[in-house]
Structure formats: C-alpha cells, structure tokens
Amino acid sequence: LPVPGLVVIGGVAAGLSCATRARRIDPALPITVLEKGPVVSYGACGLPYFVEGQVRRLDDLIVYTPAYFATERNIDVRTSAEVVEIRHSSRQVVLASGERLPYEKLAIATGARPDLSAIEGSQLPNVFALQTLDDAARLLQFIKVSGPRRAVVIGAGYIGLEAAEALRTHGIAVELRTATGDVLGRRDSRLTAILEKHLATFGVQLRCSMPVREIVENCGELVVIATGVKPNVELAVSAGVTLGRTGAIAVTDRMETNLPSVYAAGDCSETRHLVTRRDVYIPLGTTANKTGRIAGANAAGRRESFPGVVGTSIVRVCGLGVALTGLSESQAKLEHFNPVRVTVDAKDKAGYFRGRPTSVELVADKGSGVLIGGMVIGEEGVAGRINVIATALTNRMTVEEFQELDLAYAPPYATVWDPLLIAAQQLSKLLH
Ligand SMILES: Cc1cc2nc3c(=O)[nH]c(=O)nc-3n(C[C@H](O)[C@H](O)[C@H](O)COP(=O)(O)OP(=O)(O)OC[C@H]3O[C@@H](n4cnc5c(N)ncnc54)[C@H](O)[C@@H]3O)c2cc1C
C-alpha cells in the first residue's frame, strides 16, 4: 500500500483548494485527490454561458488538469476514481475498482447534485439538469439538433434564471416555473414582481406557485430542471459522519467532522450564517474554495478557522444584475428579528453620465440598529454595492456607522450621495 497522507474525495472547487493549501503548508505530505468524473477543476459557474454561446468551448471552463497538479504541485489527482466506501476504523478508502488507499487525514469534498427526486419523468430525453460539463454539452446539442421553440425551466434560483436567459439567446420562448411564491429563495414579493416584469420583456414568463410533479412526454419541447441541489453525503454517512440540521455534513469552524482526522468542505457541508448565527446550507463556489482551503490547512497541521458567510450572491437576469446578502425582511421575521426596511430607487451614476436606475434595499434590526440584509438591482455597479453591504454585515455595522462610510464618487461611477448612503439615511430615520 502507498504511504498514508492526505486523501481528498472530490476534484473540483473544495477538493482542489484543500489539496493545494495542504501542499503549500507541507511540501512532503503525500496528497491524493480522487475524482469519480472524467475531469477535475472545472467551473460549473460558467456552464450557462457555454449554453448561451458566450463561452465557446467547454475546455475553456477547465482550469487545471491532473498533469498540471502532478508536475506543478506534486499532487496525485486521479480521475474516474470513485470512492465507494470509507473504512475509518482502518483509515482506508475503497475505490469502485476495488483498490484500497490508506489515509492519515481525509477530506470529503463530494459536492452536491441536482435534486430531481420530487419530479417524475426527469429521465426523459428532452429533460436536462445543468450541473456538469456533460449536462451542458447535451443541452446545447439538443438545442442545435432538435431546435426547440418552447422550453420550461423548473426552479427560479440563480441556475434557473441563468438557464432561462441562455435559452432566450437561442430564440426559445421560456416559461419559468416555481413551486413557491418567490424567486432566488428570498421570500420577497417585491423582488418577484420586479423580475416577473423584467423577464416578460425578454420573452420569459415567470409562473410562481406552480409546482411541477411530473413531466410527461411531449409536454413541451425542452425542460430544464433547476430545483436546487442535494449534498452528496451518502458515502460520508455510511462511514459514520454526522449530518447537521440542514442535511449537509456538520462541521466545526475548522471544517472537522465528528470523525477524528476527517474534514469536509464545499457543497457537501454546512456553514455558519454570521447574521443568524445558525448553521445553513448555502452551496456556492465562493464558500467551497474558502472552506476547502481551511480544511487543507488544518489537515496539514495548521489551526485555521472559517468564520462563516452572510449569504451573498449575485446573478445576471437577462441583463439585469440582482445581488443579495443577509436576510430579506420576511426572512428576518422568521429568524425572530424585528426588521425595518427601506428601498431606494436612484441613479447608479451621475445623470449627465447616462446614470441608469438602480434599486437598493437595506434591512436593519430595530432593536440593535444593526444592518442584517440588503439587495441591489441594476445594470451596473451592483457587485460593488452589494459587497459594501456584505462587508457591513460581516462586521455587524449599525445603520449609523454605515451611513458615515467614505464611499467613492466620480460622475462616471456613482452619484455624490451613493444610493447606499441615501438608503442608510432613510433607514436611520425609521430607527429613531
Ligand atoms: C450552473 C451552475 C452555475 C453556478 N454558478 C455559480 C456562481 O455564479 N457563483 C458561485 O459562487 N457558485 C456557483 N455555482 C456553484 C458552484 O459551482 C459550486 O458551489 C461548487 O462547484 C462546489 O464545489 P465543490 O467542490 O464543493 O463540489 P462540486 O463542484 O460538486 O464537486 C464535487 C466533486 O466530487 C466528485 N465526487 C462526488 N462523490 C464522489 C465519490 N464518491 N468519489 C469520487 N469523487 C466524487 C463529483 O464528481 C464532483 O466532481 C454554480 C453551479 C452550477 C451548477
């Protein structure tokens, strides 16, 4: 048997961040990454833009190859290497081929898969998910060969919204169905109304509260299922790893599972929400990279912690940027805050610089005056503004502190009173 070292299961964001960080810290540690698929290190985030045509080749989404890891980082990355069992008592993983590999430290970075369980007919040839390179290739091939004129996208999370936009670029009329009354999981009727109107102008019909339970043949020409993902936890569970309240792997802030020397990171694990202080499941590439890094550092002997997330995300919806962080007003109520909210519709830069409408929402807790959520919608400057709010949330800033921030201004970029500061001033009045 090879010398035991760090074995990582899963070769995408979390797994490779973990392996790379461990290598930087310990140049002598034997590190093996086991990936069941045919490729590693690809950016699933780019898949909608491949379907759309902006990314020309799927290979452009692959960042590094196993050969690169072997020569540049001295990490043994194996593809088509599915782990079928973790034998923790003897510190071994068993591959589908029957091969056994010993480990001293193990990192589980098995990610997530589309949740197709609630919909019958998901195996039909005109039904697609959008999770892997192969999914995207098959979807684009279907569009080119079959030339569908209509499509139903099930789910209005960010993947459903991106898929809808991608299908529109092929001239396909899209119906976007949600099971609940809202979009982007935000419980925000104003956001839903804004997107419903915006999508309609681009030929996408948003139909909320219309759950799909079954897809029957010839129901429409193309169906994309984007109803969210389920963490891949079965392998870990059968080895005795404990799940958290969300159904993903429970981890400490050092990304340790309940089993000694076994770490978990990325989309298969939970994380801590810094606003609610509760464990949450928010599977995103940003967090997968960071938690993978922390798992790798600790597996290599350091003591490092991942503080948590504030739930920041951004998506382009038919040209409109929609960015969220923290809690919406109704989410805040469910979390037992006493929320106050303002919405400001302003220009994203000086009017004489063709300033375009932008909408900023801030949510604060009335008792403490601390900011607990925000949303920015607009064509430009959306990422910059949501990142300011996310920074404030991370640092538990009050509205008073936020409205004094020294934000940048020049006519091509902003207004002298940035929309964020206008919103904070208005919110401050409601707090007093
Ligand atoms: C269409 C799309 C768009 C996205 N856009 C964004 C975005 O804009 N911003 C953002 O932050 N995030 C985005 N994401 C999410 C992001 O891609 C994921 O959060 C990230 O890939 C998670 O990384 P991971 O390493 O935890 O898991 P994964 O990427 O799921 O990788 C896990 C790997 O483990 C392998 N594996 C599983 N079980 C085994 C086993 N038993 N043995 C061996 N290997 C195994 C799997 O084959 C897989 O390759 C997007 C995702 C999709 C699908």
Ligand as a Chemical Component Dictionary entry (heavy atoms), coordinates in Angstrom:
data_LIG
# 
_chem_comp.id                   LIG 
_chem_comp.type                 NON-POLYMER 
_chem_comp.pdbx_formal_charge   0 
_chem_comp.three_letter_code    LIG 
# 
loop_
_chem_comp_atom.comp_id 
_chem_comp_atom.atom_id 
_chem_comp_atom.alt_atom_id 
_chem_comp_atom.type_symbol 
_chem_comp_atom.charge 
_chem_comp_atom.model_Cartn_x 
_chem_comp_atom.model_Cartn_y 
_chem_comp_atom.model_Cartn_z 
_chem_comp_atom.pdbx_ordinal 
LIG C1  C1  C 0 -24.778 26.029 -13.458 1  
LIG C2  C2  C 0 -24.082 26.440 -12.205 2  
LIG C3  C3  C 0 -23.736 27.771 -12.009 3  
LIG C4  C4  C 0 -23.088 28.163 -10.837 4  
LIG N1  N1  N 0 -22.785 29.485 -10.676 5  
LIG C5  C5  C 0 -22.177 29.888 -9.530  6  
LIG C6  C6  C 0 -21.812 31.248 -9.358  7  
LIG O1  O1  O 0 -22.031 32.088 -10.238 8  
LIG N2  N2  N 0 -21.220 31.610 -8.191  9  
LIG C7  C7  C 0 -20.933 30.692 -7.206  10 
LIG O2  O2  O 0 -20.361 31.066 -6.163  11 
LIG N3  N3  N 0 -21.253 29.385 -7.354  12 
LIG C8  C8  C 0 -21.865 28.968 -8.488  13 
LIG N4  N4  N 0 -22.173 27.645 -8.665  14 
LIG C9  C9  C 0 -21.909 26.692 -7.554  15 
LIG C10 C10 C 0 -20.506 26.143 -7.608  16 
LIG O3  O3  O 0 -20.232 25.597 -8.857  17 
LIG C11 C11 C 0 -20.395 25.072 -6.523  18 
LIG O4  O4  O 0 -20.699 25.656 -5.283  19 
LIG C12 C12 C 0 -19.003 24.463 -6.460  20 
LIG O5  O5  O 0 -18.706 23.789 -7.637  21 
LIG C13 C13 C 0 -18.923 23.494 -5.291  22 
LIG O6  O6  O 0 -17.668 22.910 -5.288  23 
LIG P1  P1  P 0 -17.431 21.537 -4.530  24 
LIG O7  O7  O 0 -16.005 21.193 -4.785  25 
LIG O8  O8  O 0 -17.894 21.621 -3.144  26 
LIG O9  O9  O 0 -18.409 20.496 -5.220  27 
LIG P2  P2  P 0 -18.586 20.027 -6.718  28 
LIG O10 O10 O 0 -18.218 21.091 -7.674  29 
LIG O11 O11 O 0 -19.952 19.424 -6.788  30 
LIG O12 O12 O 0 -17.501 18.873 -6.871  31 
LIG C14 C14 C 0 -17.591 17.677 -6.163  32 
LIG C15 C15 C 0 -16.893 16.597 -6.949  33 
LIG O13 O13 O 0 -16.858 15.422 -6.156  34 
LIG C16 C16 C 0 -16.988 14.316 -7.013  35 
LIG N5  N5  N 0 -17.456 13.156 -6.229  36 
LIG C17 C17 C 0 -18.659 13.016 -5.592  37 
LIG N6  N6  N 0 -18.708 11.816 -4.985  38 
LIG C18 C18 C 0 -17.534 11.200 -5.224  39 
LIG C19 C19 C 0 -17.005 9.929  -4.868  40 
LIG N7  N7  N 0 -17.701 9.061  -4.141  41 
LIG N8  N8  N 0 -15.758 9.606  -5.285  42 
LIG C20 C20 C 0 -15.026 10.485 -6.037  43 
LIG N9  N9  N 0 -15.492 11.696 -6.423  44 
LIG C21 C21 C 0 -16.726 12.051 -6.013  45 
LIG C22 C22 C 0 -18.017 14.759 -8.032  46 
LIG O14 O14 O 0 -17.922 14.003 -9.225  47 
LIG C23 C23 C 0 -17.620 16.214 -8.238  48 
LIG O15 O15 O 0 -16.799 16.390 -9.344  49 
LIG C24 C24 C 0 -22.791 27.208 -9.834  50 
LIG C25 C25 C 0 -23.132 25.870 -10.027 51 
LIG C26 C26 C 0 -23.764 25.479 -11.194 52 
LIG C27 C27 C 0 -24.112 24.033 -11.377 53 
# 
loop_
_chem_comp_bond.comp_id 
_chem_comp_bond.atom_id_1 
_chem_comp_bond.atom_id_2 
_chem_comp_bond.value_order 
_chem_comp_bond.pdbx_ordinal 
LIG C1  C2  SING 1  
LIG C2  C3  SING 2  
LIG C2  C26 DOUB 3  
LIG C3  C4  DOUB 4  
LIG C4  N1  SING 5  
LIG C4  C24 SING 6  
LIG N1  C5  DOUB 7  
LIG C5  C6  SING 8  
LIG C5  C8  SING 9  
LIG C6  O1  DOUB 10 
LIG C6  N2  SING 11 
LIG N2  C7  SING 12 
LIG C7  O2  DOUB 13 
LIG C7  N3  SING 14 
LIG N3  C8  DOUB 15 
LIG C8  N4  SING 16 
LIG N4  C9  SING 17 
LIG N4  C24 SING 18 
LIG C9  C10 SING 19 
LIG C10 O3  SING 20 
LIG C10 C11 SING 21 
LIG C11 O4  SING 22 
LIG C11 C12 SING 23 
LIG C12 O5  SING 24 
LIG C12 C13 SING 25 
LIG C13 O6  SING 26 
LIG O6  P1  SING 27 
LIG P1  O7  DOUB 28 
LIG P1  O8  SING 29 
LIG P1  O9  SING 30 
LIG O9  P2  SING 31 
LIG P2  O10 DOUB 32 
LIG P2  O11 SING 33 
LIG P2  O12 SING 34 
LIG O12 C14 SING 35 
LIG C14 C15 SING 36 
LIG C15 O13 SING 37 
LIG C15 C23 SING 38 
LIG O13 C16 SING 39 
LIG C16 N5  SING 40 
LIG C16 C22 SING 41 
LIG N5  C17 SING 42 
LIG N5  C21 SING 43 
LIG C17 N6  DOUB 44 
LIG N6  C18 SING 45 
LIG C18 C19 SING 46 
LIG C18 C21 DOUB 47 
LIG C19 N7  SING 48 
LIG C19 N8  DOUB 49 
LIG N8  C20 SING 50 
LIG C20 N9  DOUB 51 
LIG N9  C21 SING 52 
LIG C22 O14 SING 53 
LIG C22 C23 SING 54 
LIG C23 O15 SING 55 
LIG C24 C25 DOUB 56 
LIG C25 C26 SING 57 
LIG C26 C27 SING 58 
# 
